[in-house]
Amino acid sequence: MLLSVVGLMLTRTLFVSIMTLDTLLLLMTFSSEIGTVAIER
């Protein structure tokens, strides 16, 4: 029982960190594209 709870928490933490990394990557690419557009103008 305890092992399954620990596993659940670990997988949840991993999932959250992956989601956060994905969001950060999206924001970075988005901001860089906006920057290039602003520079072109």
C-alpha distance matrix in Angstrom:
0.0 3.8 5.4 5.3 6.4 8.8 10.0 10.8 12.6 14.4 15.6 16.7 18.6 20.1 21.2 22.7 24.6 25.9 27.1 28.8 30.4 31.7 33.1 34.8 36.3 37.6 39.1 40.7 42.3 43.4 45.0 46.7 48.2 49.5 51.0 52.8 54.1 55.3 57.0 58.7 60.2
3.8 0.0 3.8 5.5 5.2 6.3 8.6 9.9 10.8 12.4 14.4 15.4 16.6 18.4 20.0 21.2 22.7 24.4 25.8 27.0 28.7 30.3 31.7 33.0 34.7 36.2 37.5 39.0 40.8 42.0 43.4 45.0 46.7 47.9 49.2 51.2 52.7 53.7 55.3 57.2 58.7
5.4 3.8 0.0 3.8 5.4 5.1 6.1 8.6 10.0 10.5 12.2 14.1 15.3 16.4 18.2 19.9 21.1 22.4 24.2 25.7 26.9 28.5 30.2 31.5 32.8 34.5 36.1 37.3 38.9 40.4 41.9 43.3 44.9 46.4 47.7 49.4 51.0 52.2 53.6 55.4 57.1
5.3 5.5 3.8 0.0 3.8 5.4 5.0 6.1 8.6 9.8 10.4 12.1 14.1 15.2 16.2 18.2 19.9 20.9 22.3 24.1 25.6 26.7 28.4 30.1 31.3 32.7 34.4 35.9 37.4 38.6 40.3 41.8 43.3 44.7 46.2 47.9 49.3 50.6 52.2 53.8 55.5
6.4 5.2 5.4 3.8 0.0 3.8 5.4 5.1 6.3 8.6 10.0 10.5 12.3 14.2 15.2 16.4 18.3 19.9 21.0 22.4 24.3 25.7 26.9 28.5 30.2 31.5 32.9 34.5 36.2 37.2 38.8 40.5 42.1 43.2 44.7 46.6 48.0 49.1 50.8 52.6 54.0
8.8 6.3 5.1 5.4 3.8 0.0 3.8 5.4 5.1 6.1 8.6 9.8 10.5 12.2 14.1 15.3 16.5 18.3 19.9 21.0 22.5 24.3 25.7 26.9 28.5 30.2 31.5 32.8 34.7 36.0 37.3 38.8 40.6 41.9 43.1 45.0 46.6 47.6 49.1 51.0 52.6
10.0 8.6 6.1 5.0 5.4 3.8 0.0 3.8 5.5 5.1 6.1 8.4 9.8 10.5 12.1 14.1 15.3 16.4 18.2 19.9 21.0 22.4 24.2 25.6 26.8 28.5 30.2 31.4 32.9 34.4 36.0 37.3 38.9 40.5 41.8 43.4 45.0 46.3 47.7 49.4 51.2
10.8 9.9 8.6 6.1 5.1 5.4 3.8 0.0 3.8 5.5 5.2 6.0 8.6 9.9 10.4 12.1 14.2 15.3 16.3 18.2 19.9 20.9 22.4 24.2 25.6 26.8 28.4 30.1 31.6 32.7 34.4 36.0 37.4 38.8 40.3 42.1 43.4 44.7 46.3 48.0 49.5
12.6 10.8 10.0 8.6 6.3 5.1 5.5 3.8 0.0 3.8 5.6 5.0 6.1 8.5 9.8 10.5 12.2 14.1 15.2 16.3 18.2 19.8 21.0 22.3 24.2 25.6 26.8 28.4 30.3 31.3 32.6 34.4 36.1 37.2 38.6 40.6 42.0 43.0 44.6 46.5 48.0
14.4 12.4 10.5 9.8 8.6 6.1 5.1 5.5 3.8 0.0 3.8 5.4 5.1 6.1 8.6 9.9 10.6 12.2 14.2 15.3 16.5 18.3 20.0 21.0 22.5 24.3 25.7 26.8 28.6 30.1 31.4 32.8 34.6 36.1 37.2 39.0 40.7 41.8 43.2 45.0 46.7
15.6 14.4 12.2 10.4 10.0 8.6 6.1 5.2 5.6 3.8 0.0 3.8 5.5 5.0 6.0 8.6 9.8 10.4 12.2 14.1 15.2 16.3 18.3 19.8 20.9 22.4 24.2 25.5 26.9 28.3 30.1 31.4 32.9 34.5 35.9 37.5 39.0 40.4 41.8 43.4 45.2
16.7 15.4 14.1 12.1 10.5 9.8 8.4 6.0 5.0 5.4 3.8 0.0 3.8 5.4 5.0 6.1 8.6 9.8 10.5 12.2 14.2 15.2 16.4 18.2 19.9 21.0 22.5 24.2 25.8 26.8 28.4 30.2 31.6 32.8 34.4 36.2 37.5 38.7 40.4 42.1 43.6
18.6 16.6 15.3 14.1 12.3 10.5 9.8 8.6 6.1 5.1 5.5 3.8 0.0 3.8 5.4 5.1 6.1 8.6 9.9 10.5 12.2 14.2 15.3 16.4 18.3 19.9 21.0 22.3 24.4 25.5 26.7 28.4 30.2 31.4 32.6 34.6 36.1 37.1 38.6 40.6 42.1
20.1 18.4 16.4 15.2 14.2 12.2 10.5 9.9 8.5 6.1 5.0 5.4 3.8 0.0 3.8 5.5 5.2 6.1 8.6 9.9 10.5 12.3 14.3 15.3 16.4 18.3 19.9 20.9 22.6 24.2 25.6 26.9 28.6 30.2 31.3 33.0 34.7 35.9 37.3 39.0 40.8
21.2 20.0 18.2 16.2 15.2 14.1 12.1 10.4 9.8 8.6 6.0 5.0 5.4 3.8 0.0 3.8 5.5 5.1 6.2 8.6 9.9 10.5 12.3 14.2 15.3 16.5 18.4 19.9 21.2 22.4 24.3 25.8 27.1 28.6 30.1 31.7 33.1 34.5 36.1 37.6 39.3
22.7 21.2 19.9 18.2 16.4 15.3 14.1 12.1 10.5 9.9 8.6 6.1 5.1 5.5 3.8 0.0 3.8 5.4 5.1 6.1 8.6 9.8 10.5 12.2 14.2 15.3 16.4 18.2 20.0 20.9 22.3 24.2 25.7 26.8 28.3 30.3 31.6 32.6 34.4 36.2 37.6
24.6 22.7 21.1 19.9 18.3 16.5 15.3 14.2 12.2 10.6 9.8 8.6 6.1 5.2 5.5 3.8 0.0 3.8 5.4 5.0 6.1 8.6 9.8 10.4 12.2 14.2 15.2 16.3 18.3 19.7 20.9 22.3 24.3 25.6 26.6 28.5 30.2 31.2 32.6 34.6 36.2
25.9 24.4 22.4 20.9 19.9 18.3 16.4 15.3 14.1 12.2 10.4 9.8 8.6 6.1 5.1 5.4 3.8 0.0 3.8 5.4 5.1 6.1 8.6 9.8 10.5 12.3 14.2 15.2 16.5 18.2 19.9 21.0 22.6 24.3 25.6 27.1 28.7 30.1 31.4 33.1 34.9
27.1 25.8 24.2 22.3 21.0 19.9 18.2 16.3 15.2 14.2 12.2 10.5 9.9 8.6 6.2 5.1 5.4 3.8 0.0 3.8 5.4 5.0 6.2 8.6 9.9 10.5 12.3 14.2 15.5 16.3 18.2 20.0 21.1 22.5 24.2 25.9 27.1 28.4 30.2 31.7 33.2
28.8 27.0 25.7 24.1 22.4 21.0 19.9 18.2 16.3 15.3 14.1 12.2 10.5 9.9 8.6 6.1 5.0 5.4 3.8 0.0 3.8 5.4 5.1 6.1 8.6 9.8 10.5 12.2 14.3 15.2 16.3 18.2 19.9 20.9 22.3 24.3 25.7 26.6 28.3 30.3 31.7
30.4 28.7 26.9 25.6 24.3 22.5 21.0 19.9 18.2 16.5 15.2 14.2 12.2 10.5 9.9 8.6 6.1 5.1 5.4 3.8 0.0 3.8 5.4 5.0 6.1 8.6 9.8 10.4 12.3 14.0 15.2 16.4 18.3 19.9 20.8 22.5 24.3 25.5 26.7 28.6 30.4
31.7 30.3 28.5 26.7 25.7 24.3 22.4 20.9 19.8 18.3 16.3 15.2 14.2 12.3 10.5 9.8 8.6 6.1 5.0 5.4 3.8 0.0 3.8 5.5 5.1 6.2 8.6 9.9 10.7 12.1 14.2 15.4 16.6 18.3 19.9 21.2 22.7 24.3 25.7 27.2 28.9
33.1 31.7 30.2 28.4 26.9 25.7 24.2 22.4 21.0 20.0 18.3 16.4 15.3 14.3 12.3 10.5 9.8 8.6 6.2 5.1 5.4 3.8 0.0 3.8 5.5 5.1 6.1 8.6 10.0 10.4 12.1 14.2 15.3 16.4 18.1 20.0 21.1 22.3 24.2 25.8 27.1
34.8 33.0 31.5 30.1 28.5 26.9 25.6 24.2 22.3 21.0 19.8 18.2 16.4 15.3 14.2 12.2 10.4 9.8 8.6 6.1 5.0 5.5 3.8 0.0 3.8 5.4 5.1 6.1 8.7 9.7 10.5 12.1 14.2 15.2 16.2 18.3 19.9 20.8 22.3 24.3 25.8
36.3 34.7 32.8 31.3 30.2 28.5 26.8 25.6 24.2 22.5 20.9 19.9 18.3 16.4 15.3 14.2 12.2 10.5 9.9 8.6 6.1 5.1 5.5 3.8 0.0 3.8 5.5 5.1 6.2 8.4 9.9 10.6 12.3 14.2 15.2 16.6 18.4 19.8 21.0 22.6 24.6
37.6 36.2 34.5 32.7 31.5 30.2 28.5 26.8 25.6 24.3 22.4 21.0 19.9 18.3 16.5 15.3 14.2 12.3 10.5 9.8 8.6 6.2 5.1 5.4 3.8 0.0 3.8 5.5 5.3 6.0 8.5 9.9 10.6 12.2 14.1 15.5 16.6 18.3 19.9 21.2 22.8
39.1 37.5 36.1 34.4 32.9 31.5 30.2 28.4 26.8 25.7 24.2 22.5 21.0 19.9 18.4 16.4 15.2 14.2 12.3 10.5 9.8 8.6 6.1 5.1 5.5 3.8 0.0 3.8 5.6 5.0 6.0 8.5 9.8 10.4 12.0 14.2 15.3 16.2 18.1 19.9 21.2
40.7 39.0 37.3 35.9 34.5 32.8 31.4 30.1 28.4 26.8 25.5 24.2 22.3 20.9 19.9 18.2 16.3 15.2 14.2 12.2 10.4 9.9 8.6 6.1 5.1 5.5 3.8 0.0 3.8 5.4 5.2 6.1 8.6 9.9 10.4 12.3 14.3 15.2 16.3 18.3 20.1
42.3 40.8 38.9 37.4 36.2 34.7 32.9 31.6 30.3 28.6 26.9 25.8 24.4 22.6 21.2 20.0 18.3 16.5 15.5 14.3 12.3 10.7 10.0 8.7 6.2 5.3 5.6 3.8 0.0 3.8 5.6 5.1 6.1 8.6 9.7 10.6 12.3 14.2 15.2 16.5 18.6
43.4 42.0 40.4 38.6 37.2 36.0 34.4 32.7 31.3 30.1 28.3 26.8 25.5 24.2 22.4 20.9 19.7 18.2 16.3 15.2 14.0 12.1 10.4 9.7 8.4 6.0 5.0 5.4 3.8 0.0 3.8 5.5 5.2 6.3 8.6 10.1 10.7 12.4 14.3 15.5 16.9
45.0 43.4 41.9 40.3 38.8 37.3 36.0 34.4 32.6 31.4 30.1 28.4 26.7 25.6 24.3 22.3 20.9 19.9 18.2 16.3 15.2 14.2 12.1 10.5 9.9 8.5 6.0 5.2 5.6 3.8 0.0 3.8 5.4 5.0 6.1 8.7 9.8 10.3 12.2 14.2 15.4
46.7 45.0 43.3 41.8 40.5 38.8 37.3 36.0 34.4 32.8 31.4 30.2 28.4 26.9 25.8 24.2 22.3 21.0 20.0 18.2 16.4 15.4 14.2 12.1 10.6 9.9 8.5 6.1 5.1 5.5 3.8 0.0 3.8 5.4 4.9 6.3 8.7 9.7 10.4 12.3 14.4
48.2 46.7 44.9 43.3 42.1 40.6 38.9 37.4 36.1 34.6 32.9 31.6 30.2 28.6 27.1 25.7 24.3 22.6 21.1 19.9 18.3 16.6 15.3 14.2 12.3 10.6 9.8 8.6 6.1 5.2 5.4 3.8 0.0 3.8 5.3 5.2 6.2 8.6 9.8 10.6 12.6
49.5 47.9 46.4 44.7 43.2 41.9 40.5 38.8 37.2 36.1 34.5 32.8 31.4 30.2 28.6 26.8 25.6 24.3 22.5 20.9 19.9 18.3 16.4 15.2 14.2 12.2 10.4 9.9 8.6 6.3 5.0 5.4 3.8 0.0 3.8 5.5 5.1 6.1 8.6 9.9 10.8
51.0 49.2 47.7 46.2 44.7 43.1 41.8 40.3 38.6 37.2 35.9 34.4 32.6 31.3 30.1 28.3 26.6 25.6 24.2 22.3 20.8 19.9 18.1 16.2 15.2 14.1 12.0 10.4 9.7 8.6 6.1 4.9 5.3 3.8 0.0 3.8 5.4 5.0 6.1 8.6 10.0
52.8 51.2 49.4 47.9 46.6 45.0 43.4 42.1 40.6 39.0 37.5 36.2 34.6 33.0 31.7 30.3 28.5 27.1 25.9 24.3 22.5 21.2 20.0 18.3 16.6 15.5 14.2 12.3 10.6 10.1 8.7 6.3 5.2 5.5 3.8 0.0 3.8 5.4 5.0 6.1 8.7
54.1 52.7 51.0 49.3 48.0 46.6 45.0 43.4 42.0 40.7 39.0 37.5 36.1 34.7 33.1 31.6 30.2 28.7 27.1 25.7 24.3 22.7 21.1 19.9 18.4 16.6 15.3 14.3 12.3 10.7 9.8 8.7 6.2 5.1 5.4 3.8 0.0 3.8 5.4 5.1 6.4
55.3 53.7 52.2 50.6 49.1 47.6 46.3 44.7 43.0 41.8 40.4 38.7 37.1 35.9 34.5 32.6 31.2 30.1 28.4 26.6 25.5 24.3 22.3 20.8 19.8 18.3 16.2 15.2 14.2 12.4 10.3 9.7 8.6 6.1 5.0 5.4 3.8 0.0 3.8 5.5 5.3
57.0 55.3 53.6 52.2 50.8 49.1 47.7 46.3 44.6 43.2 41.8 40.4 38.6 37.3 36.1 34.4 32.6 31.4 30.2 28.3 26.7 25.7 24.2 22.3 21.0 19.9 18.1 16.3 15.2 14.3 12.2 10.4 9.8 8.6 6.1 5.0 5.4 3.8 0.0 3.8 5.4
58.7 57.2 55.4 53.8 52.6 51.0 49.4 48.0 46.5 45.0 43.4 42.1 40.6 39.0 37.6 36.2 34.6 33.1 31.7 30.3 28.6 27.2 25.8 24.3 22.6 21.2 19.9 18.3 16.5 15.5 14.2 12.3 10.6 9.9 8.6 6.1 5.1 5.5 3.8 0.0 3.8
60.2 58.7 57.1 55.5 54.0 52.6 51.2 49.5 48.0 46.7 45.2 43.6 42.1 40.8 39.3 37.6 36.2 34.9 33.2 31.7 30.4 28.9 27.1 25.8 24.6 22.8 21.2 20.1 18.6 16.9 15.4 14.4 12.6 10.8 10.0 8.7 6.4 5.3 5.4 3.8 0.0
